[in-house]
Amino acid sequence: MDSFFLICRGISVGIIAGFLAGGVKIARKKKYTEARSRSARKILNKLAFILKYVTFLLLSLGLVWCTYFLVLGVLVPDQADYANSISELIIGVLTVISIIFAFVEFLRQTEDKR
């Protein structure tokens, strides 16, 4: 557990350093050409499409497995805690993936309005 704590602490320090470096980079903003801006928008649209496809796949699989664990918890009461824990884990992961998808869609919609 101590190793896991050190890993999490190291990742946290890396994230903070990355945000600080990103803030410095944002402060020194460059002007981009229209062609480069269009190219970045195309890449973002492709990424959004792929992410949407993967998100719907994972949400569908999550529905199937959460239903399975619900039935498992009802039919085998000894496994109810296990089924509940695994279902919560699945929902947590799917929530994070859905938030990432919503953020990318928000960025894409913002780019389209410019």
N, C-alpha and C positions, 0 to 999 in steps of 0.2 A: 504494500500500500504506500510505503514511503517513496518508492520509485515512481508510482503513478502520480503522487503529489508533485514530485520534482518535474515530471513531464508536463503536467498541467501548468505549473508555475512558469516553466520555460516557454510554453506556448503563449501564455498570457503576456509575458514580457515581449515576445516577438510581435504579438498583435498590437501592443501599445507602441512599440517602436515603428511598426509599419504605418499606424495611423499618424504618428508624428511626422514621419517622412512624407506621407501622402499630403499632409497639411502644408508642408514646405513646398511640395510640388504644385499644389493647387494655387498657392500664393504667387508662383511664377508661371502664370497661364500663358500659353502660346496661342497664336492665331493660326487656325487651320484653313486650308483651301477648301473650296466647295466640293471638289472631287474627293478629297480625303474624308470629308464629312459624310458624303454620300456612301462611300465605301464602308465606313464605320457603321452607318445606319443599316446597310445591307447585312453586315455580319451580325448585328444585334437582332435583326428580324429573323435570320436563320437560327440563331441561338434560341430565341423565344419560341420558335416553332418546335425545335427539338426538345426543349425543356417542357413545353406543353404536352407533347406526345409522351414523354417519359413520366411526367406527373400524373397524367390520366392512367397510364399503365400501373403505376405504383398505387394510386388510389383504388383502382379496381382490385388489385391483389390484396390491398389492405382490407377492403370490404369483405372479401372472401375469407381471409384468415381470421379477422375479428369475429365473423359469424361462426367460424369453426370453433374458436376458443370460447365463445358464448355458449354454444351447444355443449362443448366439453365440460364447461363449468356447471351446466345444469344437469347433465347426465351422470357425471362422475364427481360427486361433491368433494372427494378427497383432492381432486385436482383444481378446485375452484380458485385457490390463491395463485397457483401457477398460471392458470388461464387468465386471470385478471391482470397479473403482472405483465405477461407477454402482450396482452391486448393494449395495456397502457403504453408499453414500449413501442408497439407498432404505431399507435396514434401519435405519440410524441415525434417519431421520425417523420411521419407523413405531414404533421403540422409544420415542421421545419422546411420540408421540401415545398409545401404549398406556399409558405411565406416567401421563399426564394423565388418561386414562379411569379407570385404577385408583384414582387419588387422588380423583376425583369420586365413584366408587362407594363408596370408603371413607367419605367424608364423608356420603354418603346413608345408608349402613348405620348409621353412628354416630348420625345424626339419628333414624332409625327406632327405635333401641333406647332412646331417652330417654323 
